[in-house]
Amino acid sequence: MTPSSSLSPGSLLNQLRQTTPLVHNITNHVAMTPTANTLLAIGASPLMAHAQQEIQEISTISAALSINIGTLSPSWIEAMQLAAMCAHRDGKPWVLDPVGIGASSLRQYACRTLLEYRPSVIRANASEVLALAGEMNQGRGVDSGDDGEDALERASRAAVALARAQNCVVAMTGRVDVVTDGQRQITVQGGHALMGRVTAMGCALSSVVAAFLAASLVGHDDTLHATAAALACYAEAGETAGQSAQGPGSFVPRFMDALYTLDADSTPLASRLELTDVT
């Protein structure tokens, strides 16, 4: 894939680091610290806030929003709805992470109401994409799902259908990442198996996607390529960290260092991406 120079992963990473976008995160209890550290490592600025009384002020100063439904409560859902409404109203990019949506009716309700505010990107695993696309009634857990070839193809079709229905970009992450706007599809190769052994890796990735959206000029093309750029950087850092890690405990600090030291100019990030038209 050879995107224009301004849309290449390296250029977008440089732009992120130059602009240090402030990302408002309403994320789950487990993911708060890992998400904040990941955003700082890649060059963005994290802000965690879920009190309804400050959402509108926080939205005003933030460049992007990331919403993660991992640990819900009625008051948190209302805060998420308000934050999504503010982002939609103000034309700011926001990312929805529908963690474990198939696990409960409360999660499904939260996502249904949040989708009304048109997320820029939905970042999810295959089982979550299937649930959102209406092809699956109940998930087996937060990170579960068959990742065989047939299941991956079915989930990829569901991602395309979801992107078309919601008029957004869907980033389906797993063994192979798939990013689609319903018309085009970018596959992202890389990463490491240990990424699946560390909690909140996907949650933090959703916020990194929000940071890349904020750093780009968010049009239709930019959203697709900015999302793919975020995933390419994450995959590169994961692969680098996995080369020397002995297990999950040693993987995390190596991953943070790999994000922090990622050289946007010399690392061939674009080689991880393959762009195709969707038929």
Kinemage of the C-alpha trace (Angstrom):
@kinemage 1
@onewidth
@group {chain A} dominant
@subgroup {mainchain}
@vectorlist {calphas} color= white
{ca met a 1} P 0.000 0.000 0.000
{ca thr a 2} L 1.329 3.451 -0.862
{ca pro a 3} L -0.908 6.140 0.623
{ca ser a 4} L -0.137 9.772 -0.056
{ca ser a 5} L 2.712 11.070 2.077
{ca ser a 6} L 0.399 13.056 4.358
{ca leu a 7} L -1.660 9.923 5.097
{ca ser a 8} L 1.209 7.487 5.621
{ca pro a 9} L 1.541 5.971 9.112
{ca gly a 10} L 4.898 7.655 9.648
{ca ser a 11} L 3.616 11.096 8.680
{ca leu a 12} L 0.549 10.735 10.868
{ca leu a 13} L 2.676 9.572 13.815
{ca asn a 14} L 4.922 12.607 13.388
{ca gln a 15} L 1.862 14.853 13.245
{ca leu a 16} L 0.494 13.288 16.423
{ca arg a 17} L 3.740 13.890 18.272
{ca gln a 18} L 3.902 17.471 17.062
{ca thr a 19} L 0.335 18.308 18.078
{ca thr a 20} L 0.051 16.211 21.300
{ca pro a 21} L -3.744 15.867 21.040
{ca leu a 22} L -5.753 15.809 24.250
{ca val a 23} L -7.887 12.656 24.272
{ca his a 24} L -10.898 12.456 26.580
{ca asn a 25} L -11.352 8.886 27.781
{ca ile a 26} L -14.392 7.359 29.430
{ca thr a 27} L -13.001 3.887 29.878
{ca asn a 28} L -13.297 0.994 32.264
{ca his a 29} L -11.681 0.725 35.688
{ca val a 30} L -9.200 -1.915 34.542
{ca ala a 31} L -8.000 0.090 31.543
{ca met a 32} L -7.527 3.598 32.952
{ca thr a 33} L -3.853 3.421 33.898
{ca pro a 34} L -2.705 1.322 30.904
{ca thr a 35} L -4.596 3.629 28.544
{ca ala a 36} L -3.113 6.788 30.021
{ca asn a 37} L 0.410 5.345 29.898
{ca thr a 38} L -0.033 4.145 26.310
{ca leu a 39} L -1.238 7.549 25.125
{ca leu a 40} L 1.677 9.253 26.833
{ca ala a 41} L 4.153 6.785 25.349
{ca ile a 42} L 3.030 7.382 21.776
{ca gly a 43} L 2.942 11.167 22.208
{ca ala a 44} L -0.658 12.101 23.031
{ca ser a 45} L -2.140 13.600 26.186
{ca pro a 46} L -4.722 11.566 28.172
{ca leu a 47} L -7.624 12.909 30.180
{ca met a 48} L -9.882 10.589 32.187
{ca ala a 49} L -13.262 12.049 33.152
{ca his a 50} L -16.667 10.456 33.637
{ca ala a 51} L -18.577 12.860 35.936
{ca gln a 52} L -21.564 14.247 34.062
{ca gln a 53} L -21.104 17.640 35.686
{ca glu a 54} L -17.843 18.274 33.818
{ca ile a 55} L -18.400 16.450 30.535
{ca gln a 56} L -19.344 19.518 28.492
{ca glu a 57} L -16.321 21.502 29.709
{ca ile a 58} L -13.996 18.556 29.087
{ca ser a 59} L -15.447 18.097 25.620
{ca thr a 60} L -14.721 21.722 24.788
{ca ile a 61} L -10.987 21.393 25.457
{ca ser a 62} L -10.493 17.870 24.093
{ca ala a 63} L -9.419 17.033 20.556
{ca ala a 64} L -11.017 13.582 20.499
{ca leu a 65} L -13.071 11.167 22.594
{ca ser a 66} L -12.749 7.461 23.314
{ca ile a 67} L -15.642 5.584 24.959
{ca asn a 68} L -15.193 2.076 26.348
{ca ile a 69} L -18.177 0.234 27.868
{ca gly a 70} L -16.162 -2.300 29.873
{ca thr a 71} L -17.431 -1.407 33.355
{ca leu a 72} L -20.848 0.200 33.055
{ca ser a 73} L -23.190 1.848 35.511
{ca pro a 74} L -26.303 3.950 34.846
{ca ser a 75} L -24.460 7.189 35.654
{ca trp a 76} L -21.540 6.227 33.424
{ca ile a 77} L -23.896 5.476 30.534
{ca glu a 78} L -25.441 8.928 30.895
{ca ala a 79} L -21.972 10.488 30.922
{ca met a 80} L -21.021 8.530 27.812
{ca gln a 81} L -24.175 9.629 26.025
{ca leu a 82} L -23.511 13.260 26.911
{ca ala a 83} L -19.874 13.060 25.811
{ca ala a 84} L -20.815 11.400 22.512
{ca met a 85} L -23.501 14.003 21.921
{ca cys a 86} L -20.996 16.815 22.519
{ca ala a 87} L -18.424 15.260 20.181
{ca his a 88} L -21.032 14.732 17.466
{ca arg a 89} L -22.379 18.265 17.884
{ca asp a 90} L -18.922 19.832 17.762
{ca gly a 91} L -17.635 17.720 14.881
{ca lys a 92} L -14.894 16.087 16.942
{ca pro a 93} L -13.793 12.523 16.246
{ca trp a 94} L -14.791 9.827 18.681
{ca val a 95} L -14.206 6.106 18.993
{ca leu a 96} L -16.589 3.495 20.407
{ca asp a 97} L -15.139 0.356 22.004
{ca pro a 98} L -18.104 -2.023 22.603
{ca val a 99} L -16.329 -4.291 25.072
{ca gly a 100} L -18.165 -7.572 25.597
{ca ile a 101} L -21.363 -6.242 24.037
{ca gly a 102} L -22.817 -9.726 23.714
{ca ala a 103} L -22.515 -10.383 27.448
{ca ser a 104} L -25.482 -8.368 28.726
{ca ser a 105} L -28.555 -6.402 27.723
{ca leu a 106} L -27.138 -3.365 29.554
{ca arg a 107} L -24.113 -3.293 27.258
{ca gln a 108} L -26.341 -3.708 24.213
{ca tyr a 109} L -28.554 -0.837 25.365
{ca ala a 110} L -25.533 1.387 25.945
{ca cys a 111} L -24.191 0.716 22.463
{ca arg a 112} L -27.552 1.233 20.778
{ca thr a 113} L -27.902 4.671 22.348
{ca leu a 114} L -24.279 5.632 21.681
{ca leu a 115} L -24.502 4.666 18.012
{ca glu a 116} L -27.120 7.384 17.594
{ca tyr a 117} L -24.271 9.901 17.924
{ca arg a 118} L -22.386 8.456 14.959
{ca pro a 119} L -18.943 7.365 16.142
{ca ser a 120} L -16.102 8.090 13.752
{ca val a 121} L -14.649 4.642 14.412
{ca ile a 122} L -15.867 1.457 16.048
{ca arg a 123} L -12.875 -0.503 17.363
{ca ala a 124} L -13.785 -4.058 18.349
{ca asn a 125} L -12.767 -7.693 18.175
{ca ala a 126} L -14.479 -10.132 15.829
{ca ser a 127} L -17.152 -11.344 18.264
{ca glu a 128} L -18.047 -7.756 19.162
{ca val a 129} L -18.315 -6.789 15.496
{ca leu a 130} L -20.608 -9.745 14.885
{ca ala a 131} L -22.771 -8.776 17.833
{ca leu a 132} L -23.029 -5.171 16.687
{ca ala a 133} L -23.842 -6.267 13.164
{ca gly a 134} L -26.706 -8.370 14.496
{ca glu a 135} L -25.200 -11.726 13.572
{ca met a 136} L -24.609 -12.918 17.110
{ca asn a 137} L -26.977 -12.887 20.085
{ca gln a 138} L -24.565 -13.452 22.921
{ca gly a 139} L -20.810 -13.192 23.287
{ca arg a 140} L -18.803 -15.656 25.320
{ca gly a 141} L -16.638 -13.052 26.974
{ca val a 142} L -14.704 -9.875 26.444
{ca asp a 143} L -11.876 -11.260 24.324
{ca ser a 144} L -13.402 -14.507 23.101
{ca gly a 145} L -14.340 -15.623 19.610
{ca asp a 146} L -13.318 -18.146 16.984
{ca asp a 147} L -10.437 -16.771 14.922
{ca gly a 148} L -10.410 -19.496 12.257
{ca glu a 149} L -10.401 -18.580 8.584
{ca asp a 150} L -14.152 -19.058 8.125
{ca ala a 151} L -14.934 -17.035 11.248
{ca leu a 152} L -12.551 -14.277 10.178
{ca glu a 153} L -14.172 -14.043 6.750
{ca arg a 154} L -17.646 -13.913 8.298
{ca ala a 155} L -16.558 -11.236 10.753
{ca ser a 156} L -14.920 -9.235 7.956
{ca arg a 157} L -18.189 -9.230 6.028
{ca ala a 158} L -19.974 -8.133 9.190
{ca ala a 159} L -17.462 -5.299 9.632
{ca val a 160} L -18.180 -4.047 6.111
{ca ala a 161} L -21.936 -4.222 6.716
{ca leu a 162} L -21.565 -2.403 10.032
{ca ala a 163} L -19.420 0.328 8.486
{ca arg a 164} L -22.001 0.875 5.762
{ca ala a 165} L -24.930 0.879 8.187
{ca gln a 166} L -23.286 3.333 10.586
{ca asn a 167} L -21.439 5.385 7.941
{ca cys a 168} L -18.229 5.062 9.913
{ca val a 169} L -14.943 3.195 9.951
{ca val a 170} L -14.823 -0.195 11.664
{ca ala a 171} L -11.492 -1.442 12.996
{ca met a 172} L -11.716 -5.147 13.756
{ca thr a 173} L -8.613 -6.238 15.619
{ca gly a 174} L -7.245 -9.701 16.265
{ca arg a 175} L -4.747 -12.075 14.683
{ca val a 176} L -5.077 -9.934 11.542
{ca asp a 177} L -6.528 -6.435 11.847
{ca val a 178} L -9.158 -5.288 9.345
{ca val a 179} L -10.091 -1.630 8.857
{ca thr a 180} L -12.987 -0.743 6.556
{ca asp a 181} L -15.245 2.170 5.669
{ca gly a 182} L -17.624 -0.144 3.810
{ca gln a 183} L -16.082 0.620 0.433
{ca arg a 184} L -12.405 -0.082 1.027
{ca gln a 185} L -10.572 -2.409 3.369
{ca ile a 186} L -7.088 -2.223 4.851
{ca thr a 187} L -5.551 -5.275 6.478
{ca val a 188} L -2.809 -4.721 9.035
{ca gln a 189} L -0.230 -7.415 9.691
{ca gly a 190} L 1.979 -7.715 12.734
{ca gly a 191} L 1.754 -7.606 16.478
{ca his a 192} L 2.600 -10.445 18.858
{ca ala a 193} L 0.733 -13.247 20.598
{ca leu a 194} L 1.594 -11.792 24.016
{ca met a 195} L -0.633 -8.795 23.270
{ca gly a 196} L -3.581 -11.107 23.899
{ca arg a 197} L -2.174 -12.051 27.310
{ca val a 198} L -2.159 -8.499 28.688
{ca thr a 199} L -5.340 -6.848 29.874
{ca ala a 200} L -6.470 -3.537 28.362
{ca met a 201} L -4.317 -3.756 25.246
{ca gly a 202} L -7.387 -3.371 23.033
{ca cys a 203} L -8.896 -0.716 25.280
{ca ala a 204} L -5.740 1.370 25.048
{ca leu a 205} L -5.641 0.872 21.278
{ca ser a 206} L -9.077 2.465 20.929
{ca ser a 207} L -7.740 5.590 22.589
{ca val a 208} L -4.643 5.554 20.381
{ca val a 209} L -6.974 5.477 17.367
{ca ala a 210} L -8.740 8.551 18.792
{ca ala a 211} L -5.379 10.298 19.121
{ca phe a 212} L -4.512 9.567 15.478
{ca leu a 213} L -7.905 10.845 14.361
{ca ala a 214} L -7.319 14.066 16.262
{ca ala a 215} L -3.886 14.460 14.717
{ca ser a 216} L -5.195 14.093 11.179
{ca leu a 217} L -7.571 16.203 9.147
{ca val a 218} L -10.633 14.091 9.825
{ca gly a 219} L -12.372 13.562 6.506
{ca his a 220} L -13.667 10.262 5.186
{ca asp a 221} L -10.343 9.184 3.698
{ca asp a 222} L -8.360 10.459 6.665
{ca thr a 223} L -10.433 8.479 9.140
{ca leu a 224} L -9.709 5.221 7.333
{ca his a 225} L -5.995 5.887 6.939
{ca ala a 226} L -5.538 7.416 10.393
{ca thr a 227} L -7.123 4.341 11.953
{ca ala a 228} L -4.895 2.029 9.945
{ca ala a 229} L -1.879 4.111 10.938
{ca ala a 230} L -2.703 3.700 14.618
{ca leu a 231} L -3.011 -0.058 14.200
{ca ala a 232} L 0.248 -0.250 12.230
{ca cys a 233} L 2.148 1.578 14.975
{ca tyr a 234} L 0.609 -0.659 17.620
{ca ala a 235} L 1.495 -3.787 15.641
{ca glu a 236} L 5.078 -2.600 15.131
{ca ala a 237} L 5.534 -1.880 18.843
{ca gly a 238} L 3.980 -5.211 19.792
{ca glu a 239} L 6.213 -7.145 17.452
{ca thr a 240} L 9.305 -5.322 18.707
{ca ala a 241} L 8.390 -5.881 22.345
{ca gly a 242} L 7.638 -9.546 21.785
{ca gln a 243} L 11.098 -10.236 20.384
{ca ser a 244} L 12.725 -9.883 23.810
{ca ala a 245} L 9.861 -10.408 26.272
{ca gln a 246} L 9.842 -13.603 28.330
{ca gly a 247} L 6.126 -13.366 29.095
{ca pro a 248} L 3.325 -10.890 29.793
{ca gly a 249} L 5.137 -9.291 32.737
{ca ser a 250} L 8.192 -8.315 30.725
{ca phe a 251} L 6.160 -7.561 27.600
{ca val a 252} L 4.365 -4.496 29.021
{ca pro a 253} L 7.412 -2.287 29.750
{ca arg a 254} L 9.013 -3.315 26.464
{ca phe a 255} L 5.817 -2.415 24.621
{ca met a 256} L 5.712 1.039 26.241
{ca asp a 257} L 9.355 1.622 25.340
{ca ala a 258} L 8.732 0.429 21.769
{ca leu a 259} L 5.873 2.909 21.345
{ca tyr a 260} L 7.942 5.712 22.821
{ca thr a 261} L 11.000 5.028 20.639
{ca leu a 262} L 9.119 4.180 17.440
{ca asp a 263} L 10.929 5.962 14.609
{ca ala a 264} L 8.286 7.285 12.256
{ca asp a 265} L 10.819 8.110 9.541
{ca ser a 266} L 12.890 4.939 9.351
{ca thr a 267} L 10.400 2.209 10.331
{ca pro a 268} L 8.575 0.815 7.246
{ca leu a 269} L 5.138 1.074 8.844
{ca ala a 270} L 3.282 1.286 5.524
{ca ser a 271} L 4.559 -2.160 4.542
{ca arg a 272} L 2.217 -3.634 7.161
{ca leu a 273} L -0.835 -2.347 5.299
{ca glu a 274} L -2.706 -3.746 2.315
{ca leu a 275} L -5.551 -1.748 0.757
{ca thr a 276} L -8.278 -3.399 -1.314
{ca asp a 277} L -11.705 -2.420 -2.605
{ca val a 278} L -14.687 -4.138 -1.035
{ca thr a 279} L -16.949 -5.998 -3.432
